[in-house]
Amino acid sequence: MGSQVNLHRLHPKGTPPSFSVCISCNDEGAEFIHAVANEVTISDIVNSTSVPPILQLFFHLNGAVNFEGQSLPLLSAQVTELKDGGIFIGCSFNHIVADGFSFWHFMNSWSEISRTSSHSITLPPTHERWFIDSCTPPIRLPFQQPQDLIKSYSSPQLDECALHFSAEVVAKLKAKANKEMQTNKISSLQALLAHVWRSVTRARCLKPDQPTGYFLAMGNRSRLDPPLPSAYMGNSLQIADAVRILAGELVGGSLGWAANLLNEAVASVTHDKIIEFLDSWPKCPSFNDISQFAPCDLFTGSSPRFDVYGNDFGWGKPIAVRSGGANKFDGKITVYPGPEKGSIALEICLLPHVLKRLMEDSEFMKMVSAL
């Protein structure tokens, strides 16, 4: 396996300068690193709600951006041996190659090969590219220089916590939200995220007339008609239109009302809306960047549906999951399944004083469970 990002300049006569991006499969392999952390134990990582800063050293490509795939590996895996015999596998994937679904498909396949010593896997990836009929690659990116794509972002100091919500707690939040709205449409995740949104807004001490928004990164595979193959290797996601309301309305309203707003945002991402976006984007390409998210917003990525705890490399199933420093900013929430069926784990990044207030909020913390 091996590839790199290549840039091709496109400047036909009579058109403004532009370029395109492609992945060149060059068979140069992926990067694999073996490391040892003699002073770090499993409990240092998993037995505290705080995410220790040293964890970032377990991911080799921290701070890299997609554009650097021209020279850096698109995949880097670091296996770190811990003091007490634990093993931490940190894997970094260039987002040009894969979204979260494909990332975990890769991890599932890698662990299956390691566990079974077989070169065949249960669900081989599908590499056939998919474009809508109106899109003919290569897509022209209207920039003078490739560097015009890159927007630097200087993050303030952030603290991060890893919280577990038991299946019982998640079920109670879902039942409460649906009862308040007299519906059965609100999902477990929507109810939990609404609970977090209201709690973080309180911890931020926003004024009642300050706007607060919620952005949701969503996979498109199953929303297309017909759907993309479950093993499609690549990117198929977009950010749902932001839910934006006043802080006073959010905190003063019910859990169900907030959860229903998130439900409506999710429901609005239909096949037709996805196709409309995919049709319009090549005509006027634009790129999301971290600076577009205001300090009163939240953004959620990843999914509790990813098969995180099925990654048995032959040493048993994992006991916890943590992510690296990529795309971390004030208000970023990363979602994972919990170790027990129906439970959910969240990684939450906030300004230190805000996270401190959140962790001191008894109404919020009574819903948090120990692993």
N, C-alpha and C positions, 0 to 999 in steps of 0.2 A: 504494500500500500504506500502511496506517496503522491503528492500533488502540491501545486502552489497556485497562487492567484496571479494571473497575467493581465496586463493592461494593453489594450489595442487602441491606438489613436484613429479616429474617424474624422476626416475633413474633406468630404466630397466638394467639388467646385460649387460655389454659391451657397454653401451652408456654413453656419458658425462652427468653430472647433468643438469637438466632443470626443469622447472615448468610451470604450466598453470594457467590461470585466468578465473574465472567464476563468475556469479552473482547468489547469493543465495537469493531466495525470502522467507523472514522469517516473513513477516507480522508485522514488528515492526513499520511501519508507517514512514511518512516523518517528517521533522522538520518544524514547523511553529512558526514564531516569530512576535509579535506585538510590534512595537516601536513608539516612539513619538519624533519628531524633532521640538522643540518649537521655534527655531530661524531660521528655513529655510522655505522659501515660494516657491510657484510654480515658480514665476518669477526669483528667484535665480538660478533655474535649467534651465529654458527654454528660458529666455530673453537675454541670452548672448551666443556668439559663443564659449566662453571658458567653458570647462566642470569643474565645481568646485570640488576640491579634496574631499570635504565632502561627495560627492555622493558615494564614495567607502564604506562608513559606512552603506549604505542601502543594501549591499549584504553581507550576513553572512559568506560565505565560501571564501572570498578573500584570496589569498595566498595558498589555498589548492591545492594539486595535485591529479591526478586520483588515484594514489597508496594508498592514505589515505582513500579511500573508504572502506578499511578494518575496520576502526573504526569510520569514519565520515559518516553522512547521505549522500546518493547519490542524494537526493533532499532536498533543504532547501529554504523555501519561507519566506521572511520578508516583512510585510506590515507596512509601516511607515506613520504615520499621520503628516502632515505638519502644520505650524503655521496658514495658511490661510484656512484650511479645505481641502487642496489637499491631495491626497493619492498616495504614490509611492509603487508599488509592485516590489520588487527585488527578482528574482528567480535564484537559483544556481543549476545546473544540472551537475553531474559527466559525463564527455564526454564518459566514457565507456558505459553509458546507451544510450545516444542519441546524434545525430548530430543536426544541426540547424533546419532542417526540422521537426524532431520529437519534438524538444523543442517547436517550435511554434504551432505544432499540440496539444501538451499537454496544452499550454496556451489557445489556442482556445477552447479546450474541457472543461478546468476548468472554464473559463469565461462563457461558455454556461450553465454549470450546475448551476453556481451561479446566472446567469440572469434568468433562467427558473425554478429553483428549481426542476429540473427533474434529475433523475439518468440515463436517456438515452441521448446519444449524437448523433449528426448528422453523424459523421464519427468515429466509434469505431476503436481503434488501432488494427493493425495486429501484433501479437506477435510470429507468426511462424518464426523460424530462417531460413535463406537462406544461403547456402554454395554452391560453385561450386562443381562439381562431384569429382574433384581431391583432394578436401580438406576434410579430415576426422577429426573432432574435437575429443579430445582437441588438440589445436595447442601447440606444445612444444616451449617454449621460452628458447633459449640456454644461460642462465645466471646461475652463481654459486649461487647468492643470489638475492632475489627480489629487494634489494636495488641497484643492478647493473643497474636496469632499470632507476633509477632516476638521472637526470642530473640537477644540480642546475644552476640557472641563476640569476645573479645580474644585475638588470636593472639600467641603469643610470637614472637621473632625467628626466622625460618626461612631456611635456604639451600635452593637448588634446583639440581639438575643435570639435564642432558639427555644420555642415554646411548643408544648405538646398538649393537644386537646383530645380527651378520651372520646371513644365512640358514644358513650352515654351523654357527655356534655354536648357533643355535636348534634346528637339526636334531639336533645332538649331545646337547643337554640333553633333548630329547624322547625320543630313542632310549635314553638312559641311564635316564630315569625309568621308561619302559615296561618296560625289561629288568629293572630292580630289582623291579618289581611283577608281572612275568610277565603283562603285559596289552598291549593296543594302544589303550586308551581315552584315555590321557592326551594332551591336546593340546599343541601347541607353546607356547601362551601359558601354560597351567597349569604346564608344566615350568619356563618362564622365571620366572614369578611365585614359584614355590616356591624357586627359586634365590635370588631377591631377598629373600624372606621370611626365609630362614635367614641370609642375609648381614646384613640389617638388624638382626636379633635379636642376632647376634654384636656388631655395632657399637654397639648400645644397652647392651651389658654387662648384660643382664637376669640376675637370679638364676635358677637352675634351676627353682625352684618358682613363679616369676612366670608368670601366664597371659599369653599373647599371642594375638591374634585376627586374622582376615582377613575383610574385608567386600568383597563383589563386587557392583557395580552391573551389572545385566543387562537387556538388551532382551527384551521379551516377544513381539514381532511374530511371529517364526517359531515360537515355542513354543506359541502358541494353535492350536486346531484347530476350524474352519479358521483359517489364519494371517491376520493383518491384511495389507492390501495393502502391498507394499514401499514405495509412495509415500505411505503414511499420514502426514499432517502433524499432529504433536502429540506427546504423551508416552505411551509404553508401555514402562515399565521398573519394576523394583523391586530392592531389595537382597536378595540371597540370605542365608539364615540364616548367621550368622557361624560360621566355623570357629574353634574356640577350644581351645588345648592349652597345656601348660606349655613354657616356653622351653627347659628342659633336654631335653625330649622332641624338640622341633623341631630343635635344633642337634645333638643326639646321634643323631637318626634319619637316614634316607637321603633323598636328593632325591626318589626315587620315592614314598616314604611321604608326604612333605609334598604333593607334586603330586597324589597320589591323593585326599587330603583335599579339595583344591580341586575336583578332578573330581567327587567325590561331592556337594559343595555345588551345583555347576552342574547336575548331573543331577537334583537334587531339585526344581528349578524346572520343574515340569510344567504342562500345561494345567489340570489339576484344582487344583493348588496356587495358580495365578494366579487362577482363578475364585473360589476360596475367599477369597483375600485381597480381591479386588474386591467380593465380596459383603459381607464383614464390615467393610471400612473405612468406608463411608458411615454405618454404624450407630454407629460410635464413631471418628470421625476423629482421627488423630494425625499428627504431623509430625516427620520426622527433623531433627536439628540437629547441628552439628559437635561439640558438647560430649558427645555420646553415645559418641564414639570415644575410647578410653583411649590414653595416650601409649605403650603397648606394642603398639598395633594398627597394621594397614595397611588401606588402603581403595583399591580400584582402580576407576577409571571410564574411559570411552571404549573404543575397540576397534581392533584392528589390521585390521579388515575395512572400516573407513570409507575411502572413496575420497578420500584427502587429496591425493595427488600427481596426480590427474586434473584438478585445478583450474587449467587453462590459460586465463588471461584474454586471451590473444592475444600474450603476451610470452614464452611458453614455460612449461614446467611448473615448479612451485615447487622450490626446492632444500632447504627445511627447513620444519618446522612447530613453533610454540611456542604455548603457551596463556597467557591472562592470569591475573590474581590471584584470580578467583572460586573459592570453595570450596577454597582451599588451606589445608592444615593439616598438622601433624606426622604423617607417615605416609601422605600422599596420593600415589598413583601414577597418572599419566595415561598411557594407552597409545595409541600411534599405529603405523601401518605404517611400516617403514623405506623408504628410497628404492629399494632393490632388492627384488625379489620374494622373499618368505619372511623378510625381515629385520623386526625390531621395534625401535621406539624407545620409550623410557620417560622421562618427567619425574618426578623423585622429590623430594618435599619432606620435609626432616627438620630437626631442631635442628642448629645449626652444628657442634657438637662431634661429633655422631653422624655427620653426612654426611662430616666430615673423616676419621673412622675408617673409614667405608665405602670412601672413595676411596683409603685406604691399605691396604686388604685385598687382597693379591695374588691370593688365590683367587677373589675376586669380579671384580677388574679384569682378570684375564687373559681373561675372557669378553667384555669390552667392546671394540668395534671403532671405529676412526676412520671418520668419514664420508668 
